[in-house]
Amino acid sequence: MAHYTIDNNSNIDYEYEHGIRRIINIILIPILNTLPTRLRPHISKDRAADEVADHRTSHYALEILYHKGNNVSRPKYPLERIARRIWFNSNSAKAVRNRLRFVRHAITNHLRDRVTSGEKTLHVLSIASGSARAVLESVATIRSEYPDVSFRILLIDKKTDALAYSKQLAQELGLRDDAAVDISWQEGTAETSVKQLYNHGMRFDVVEMVGLLDYFDDEKMISISHHIRTILKPGGMYITANVAPNKEQRFVTKFVDWKMIYRTHTDMHRNLIAAGFPEDNICLTYEPLKIHIISTSYERQK
């Protein structure tokens, strides 16, 4: 039986469905779920929301959601401000930001544990890395805490614009000028790249692949997770996530036209077991809104 927790860690600045918004959603969500895609240009009235819809599935759309649209534009008129609040304060948008916070927190804690157990050089891989925000911010935190620890980081994405974005973020975080941090960027697809890393004897303390499973069927999820397990160091962590069935699913799928594969914790657990992870080494956690399920799975210790 798959066990899971719902994370309400007070050390993480999570977003919740509170007060008036919860009451509004009782009426609003059923309405949103019935809207056809063709009405989107007439309803959004917000440039940032349009950018998310137009670039759905991309790192750019996620970065807009992370910044609540403020990295694209600032609403000037009342209708724009209303649209901004509806779009970027939906539970789905909040849950994406919650997922980022959880993943960053989990990676940071795991890296910290590896350092305190004696590791001096940490190897981190991000697959379908996008902006790699969670990984890069976690590494920056650990570097500030442990100046003697070095990093070897590999970011893989099939899109060159995503790799370029993560290079810029690494620069902003001071990591590209840090002699103790060696970051490589590689254009490539997930499974092919992982197989090549295995053949070259590469092993990692952390492998992060968050957001990609939303587009993989079960067979492909099991296959890529199996191959990722082979490149983990003993005790290494594979952190991934999947969008879960939720009450805004129809709105995201039909109106935003953002099609994903929705899985429960039971689905995730079954597939990770099939990929070869020991049952006791799989931890499944929902962010507080229960829209994203995050899995942290560990390779056996020697």
WOLINUR-V395073 format. One record per backbone hydrogen bond with DSSP energy under -0.5 kcal/mol. NH is the residue of the N-H (numbers start at 1). CO is the residue of the C=O. E is the energy in kcal/mol with one decimal. If there is no record, write none. Layout:
nh=<NH NH>
co=<CO CO>
e=<E E>
//
This chain:
nh=<5 7 7 12 14 18 21 22 22 23 24 25 26 26 27 27 28 29 31 32 33 34 35 39 40 42 43 43 44 50 51 52 53 54 55 56 58 61 62 63 64 65 66 67 68 69 70 72 73 81 82 83 84 85 86 87 88 89 90 94 95 96 97 98 99 100 101 102 103 104 105 106 107 108 109 110 111 112 113 114 115 116 117 118 119 122 124 124 125 126 127 128 129 129 132 136 137 138 139 140 141 142 143 144 145 146 149 150 151 152 153 154 155 156 156 157 160 163 164 165 166 167 168 169 170 171 172 173 174 175 176 178 179 181 182 182 183 184 186 188 188 193 194 195 196 197 198 199 200 201 202 204 205 206 207 208 209 211 211 215 216 221 222 223 224 225 226 227 228 229 230 231 232 233 235 236 237 238 239 239 240 240 241 242 244 249 252 253 254 255 255 256 258 259 261 262 263 268 269 270 271 272 273 274 275 276 277 281 282 283 283 284 285 286 287 290 293 294 294 295 296 297 297 298 299>
co=<284 5 286 9 12 16 18 18 19 19 20 21 22 23 23 24 24 25 27 28 29 31 32 36 37 39 39 40 40 46 47 48 49 50 51 53 55 55 58 59 60 61 62 63 65 64 67 69 69 77 78 79 80 81 82 83 84 85 87 90 91 92 93 94 95 96 97 98 99 100 101 102 103 104 105 106 107 108 109 110 111 112 113 115 114 150 122 152 206 154 208 156 126 156 129 132 133 134 135 136 137 138 139 140 141 142 146 120 180 122 182 124 184 126 154 186 158 159 160 161 162 163 164 165 166 167 168 169 171 170 170 175 177 178 151 180 181 153 155 157 186 189 190 191 192 193 194 195 196 198 197 231 123 123 237 125 239 209 241 212 213 217 218 219 220 221 222 223 224 225 226 228 229 204 299 233 205 297 207 237 238 295 209 293 291 246 248 249 250 250 251 251 252 257 214 260 243 264 265 266 267 268 269 270 271 273 272 278 279 281 296 3 294 5 292 287 242 285 292 240 283 238 295 281 236>
e=<-1.8 -0.6 -2.9 -1.7 -2.2 -0.9 -1.0 -1.3 -0.5 -1.5 -3.0 -2.5 -0.9 -0.6 -0.7 -1.1 -3.3 -1.8 -1.0 -2.7 -2.5 -1.4 -1.3 -1.8 -2.2 -1.1 -1.0 -1.0 -2.4 -2.1 -2.2 -2.0 -2.1 -2.8 -1.8 -0.9 -1.9 -0.6 -1.6 -2.5 -1.9 -2.0 -2.8 -1.7 -1.2 -2.6 -2.0 -1.6 -2.0 -2.4 -2.3 -2.4 -2.7 -2.0 -2.3 -2.7 -2.5 -0.9 -0.8 -2.4 -2.7 -1.6 -1.6 -2.4 -2.7 -1.9 -2.1 -2.7 -2.8 -2.5 -2.2 -2.8 -2.7 -2.3 -2.3 -2.3 -2.8 -2.4 -2.3 -2.2 -2.1 -2.5 -1.1 -1.9 -2.4 -2.6 -0.5 -2.4 -2.7 -2.4 -2.8 -1.2 -0.5 -2.4 -2.3 -2.8 -2.6 -1.8 -2.5 -2.2 -1.8 -2.3 -2.6 -1.7 -1.5 -3.0 -1.8 -2.5 -2.9 -2.7 -3.1 -2.5 -2.7 -2.8 -0.5 -1.9 -0.5 -1.6 -2.4 -1.9 -2.3 -1.8 -1.8 -2.3 -2.6 -1.9 -2.3 -2.0 -1.4 -2.2 -0.9 -1.0 -0.7 -1.8 -2.6 -0.6 -0.7 -2.8 -2.8 -1.1 -0.5 -1.7 -2.3 -2.3 -1.8 -2.2 -2.3 -2.3 -1.4 -1.7 -2.6 -2.5 -2.4 -1.5 -2.8 -3.1 -2.6 -0.5 -0.5 -2.2 -1.3 -2.5 -2.7 -2.0 -2.6 -2.2 -2.3 -2.1 -2.2 -2.0 -1.1 -1.5 -1.2 -2.8 -1.0 -3.1 -2.6 -3.4 -2.4 -0.6 -0.5 -2.3 -0.7 -2.1 -3.3 -1.5 -2.2 -2.5 -3.1 -0.6 -1.2 -2.0 -2.6 -0.8 -3.5 -0.6 -2.4 -2.2 -2.7 -2.4 -2.1 -2.3 -2.2 -2.0 -1.3 -1.5 -2.0 -1.8 -1.3 -0.5 -2.0 -0.5 -2.8 -3.0 -2.0 -2.6 -2.7 -3.7 -0.5 -2.7 -2.5 -2.7 -0.5 -1.8 -2.1>
//
